[in-house]
């Protein structure tokens, strides 16, 4: 059975497998903090329709409380272990909206429905809620296991055991950019993502986490790093992993893979 991927911008995707809707890192606003949505409309209400929502780490562009507030009552959230303690607002929101929150560590699995399971895997990224303070929780990636195996990397830098921890996958959703001209360690750019793709060796891949948000007032600062990462990833993937079918999506576009 094929898997459908809809990219809503940044790291937000809907993975449809076996009739189950899995939403990743929802971010459904035009502007937050110092960032402004530069491409694509704010996702429509149906973007928040999900059977389970996966949150990769606690940074506000991945665990965004106003976006989670758009979820239907009773929606299930899967978050890194310690998230409820580290983000009191998440616990309050879950109580107010009747959200079911499951905290996980790498290697743990969660059953969703209709034979679809989610397995948490490691990531190499700062898991703190704030840019200062102790490291409270681990950043995660996830593998959605249904008719296909779809790897959502969250936000991560390269690491040697990525393919080993993830295991065989059919589709990879890989971050290739970000929200600024310099992101530092713990991230993949287009080249790093293409090298990771060669090690993962899925059947198909979709680049995410690029070309959506950009710092206000920095429109003229290295703009190619906002516009180019998706196509650059596709170009490099054709060289480093030519057997992988890469689809570069526009915001809100849905593609059927496999």
HULINVEN-V980655 format. One record per helix or strand of 3 or more residues. SS is the DSSP state (H for helix, E for strand). FROM is the first residue (numbers start at 1). LEN is the number of residues. If there is no record, write none. Layout:
# HULINVEN-V980655
((SS & FROM & LEN) (SS & FROM & LEN))
This chain:
# HULINVEN-V980655
((E & 3 & 7) (E & 12 & 6) (E & 20 & 5) (E & 35 & 3) (H & 45 & 4) (E & 52 & 3) (H & 65 & 4) (E & 76 & 5) (H & 83 & 4) (H & 88 & 10) (E & 100 & 5) (E & 109 & 5) (E & 116 & 7) (E & 140 & 6) (E & 149 & 4) (H & 162 & 5) (E & 171 & 5) (H & 190 & 11) (E & 204 & 5) (E & 213 & 3) (H & 224 & 4) (H & 229 & 12) (E & 254 & 4))
